[in-house]
Amino acid sequence: MNQRVAWIGSALAASLALGLAQHSQAQDKMSKEKCYGVAKAGQNDCASLGGSHSCAGQAKADMLPDEWKYVPKGECKAKGGMTAEEVKAKMADTKK
């Protein structure tokens, strides 16, 4: 009986810990923003805006305008970065 109680307690503790970790990750993303043009080669957080790849860590060069990285909210401009809208406008201007 004690072994069963210990197993149930462990399962409950694991599920609670998982729930807290997911909540923490969600809060972390809410306190950050995508900042384009600041990622170093191989350090981008996900797909490029231009569609050249679809995964993190695949930026080929430093500071490409269509590569992004999460930064704390409010710090993107200070790092010399841009929003997605600014990058799209810049890309549209160069195609003219």
N, C-alpha and C positions, 0 to 999 in steps of 0.2 A: 504494500500500500504506500509506503514512504517513497518508493522509487517512482510510482505513478504521480504522486503529488509533486515530486521534484521535476519530473518531465513536463507536467502541465505548467508549473511555475516558470520553467526555462522557456517554453513555447510562448507564454504570455509576455515575458520580459523581452524576448526577441521581437515579437510583433510590435510592442510599444516602442522599442528602440528604432525599428524601421520607420514607423510613423513619424517619430520625432526627427529623424534624419531627412525624410522627404520634406517635412515642413520647413526645416532649416534651409534646405536647398532652394525651395520656392522663395523664401524671404531673401536669400542671397541674390537671386536673379532679379528680384524687384528693386534691389538697391544698386543695380548695375545697369549700364546701357551699352548698346553696340556702338563702337567707335571705329569708323572706317579710316584707313590710311595710316594706322599706327602699329599694325602687327609686323613683327619681324619674320623673316623667312622661316617657315616651318612652325610658327607659333600662332597662327590664326585660330579662331575658335570654331569656325564652321565653314559652310559653303561660301564661295566667292559670289559677289553680286553679279559679276559678269558671266557666271556659269562655267568657268573653266574647270571647276572641280566641285565636289559636294561634301567634302569631309574636312574636319579639323586637321591642322598640321600640314597642309599641302601648299601653303603659299610658297612661291618659288623665289621671291625676292623681298627685301625689306620695304616697308611703307607703301605697298601697292594700294592705290585708292579704292579698289573694289574688294580688298581683304579687310576683315574686321576682327576686333578683339573686345571682350567685355572689359569695361573700365568702371570705376565707381561713378555713380550719377554726378553730373556736373563737372567732370574732369576732362571730357573729350576735347573740348575746344582748347584747353590749356596744353594738351598734349599735341596740338596741331591736327587733330582729327576732324572728321565730318560726319554728318548724319547720312542715312541712306538716301534721303531726298536730295541732299547736296551733291552726292556722288552721281546719282542718276542725272541730275541737271548738267553736271560737268561732262559726263559721258555723252549726253545728247548734244552739247555744244561742240565737242570735238568731232562729231560725225557730220556736222554741217559743212 
